[in-house]
Amino acid sequence: MAQIRPDIHYYPFDIGMVGNESPEMIQSIFHQMMPEFDQDNLAPLPYQSFQLDNIVSAFRYMAQAQHFGKVVVSIQESSFQIHSHATYIITGGTGALGQILTKWLIQKGASCIVCISRHADTYNDLDQNKIVYKSCDVSCEKSMKHLFDEIHQSLPPVKGVIHAAGTLDDCSMIEQTWERFETPMKPKIWGAINLHQCTQKCSLDFFVMFSSSASLLGSAGQSNYAFANAFLDGFAQHRRFKGLCGTSINWGPWESGMAVSVSQINRNMTDKGISPVSADNAIASLEIILDKDFSLSGVIDIDWHIYEKTVEGQFEFIQTLYHGRKKKSSQVPQQTLSDQLMQAQAEKREQMILSYLQKTGSKIAGYEDNQHMDVNKPLIDAGFDSLMAVEFRNILNQALNTSLPATLIFDYPTLQHVADYILDDVLKLQHDNIDLSEKDVMDEIESLLK
């Protein structure tokens, strides 16, 4: 292509990589674009949609080369439903969450639910006609195989699994032992593995594992619990890779649940802006996740403003999520570039802003440390593309605490032009220059020579 159009430069980039490395840039682009859509200045590309079972027609339509926009093949969304002639498994079935889930399944039409718990033999609170309580240690492979052999022989086919078993053994890292580390691992990790092995021959509609926000956000004193839940998150992906259903949900605390029953944990979460999720909201979220067939989801009632303050300086992605930009120092507020320019001597301002622009532009364009951008060379010729222009503008917006036009480098194509624009039009410093008399100039020179 370069031989045909040597005047055009092409730069490959991966938008997915850009999104991962600079999410604030993508967010900024969307913030600029959405008002344009709202005002009908921009419109989505036209498209023609075909269902997956009619994909042949889609290719024929595209082969005619008469379409505008996109040709889209739609996959029918999952339609989640509970079958009346099927068995559903709930581990941790006698706990607070297990009982909420059991009632929900019955309301959805389930007629056979197996609630597995270590002490299920003493539990008979709900409808015995639809619920079978089984005492079993989910972390014991032999016991689980024996139980599922019994289920397969005497009950309808297993169509769904909800792994909600879990236990806590919180302590600081210095107090952590392997025995304490294993406490949450056994029901979470080995329970999930045993359920996976015991349902290999089942045609499951869902295999849901109740993970925790501890593996998503971290939780002081819960390194063992966070690890166990992180395994569930990865195990959901493992099952998907194998062509099996698998969903892991990073739950915040429920109003009725293990975390809420431990007052200290509940108090720590509240201090961080995390509130218990109501049972109704949790179940509604669960239905959405199952209907959309998500593999990983987080459901947390959180005030990000409070949470961001409690973890400031620890997790940069939290600052990016909340602020839409990289975190600022939590120490003494630094002066903005605007403040520095206004306080500088008039004759030094231009060099200050040019030096800053050169350093910033060179870094964005990928220059080596010993390379500097020519302040009089158009930025487009210096290697800038549209994404770099957006990043350049966003950095200047933050440094100057202002909002520069989206067309900055097109209206002011060189660093010198940008510098003049910032000093003259943005900061209004063109009138701040001091008219020195000849005597003042000579006095200044003499003082410098002394």
Secondary structure, DSSP 8 states (H G I E B T S, - for coil): -TTT-TT-------HHHHHHH-HHHHHHHHHHHHHHHHTTSS----EEEEEGGGHHHHHHHHHTT---SEEEEE---------TTSEEEEETTTSHHHHHHHHHHHHTT---EEEEETTGGG---S-TTTEEEEE--TT-HHHHHHHHHHHHHHS--EEEEEE---------GGG--HHHHHHHHIIIIIHHHHHHHHTTTS--SEEEEEEETHHHH--TT-HHHHHHHHHHHHHHHHHHHTT---EEEEE--BSSSHHHHSHHHHHHHHHTTEE-B-HHHHHHHHHHHHHHT-SEEEE-EE-HHHHHHHTTTT-HHHHHHHHSS----SSS----HHHHHHHS-HHHHHHHHHHHHHHHHHHHHT--TT----TTS-TTTTT--HHHHHHHHHHHHHHHTS---TTHHHHS-SHHHHHHHIIIIIS--TT------HHHHHHHHHHHH-
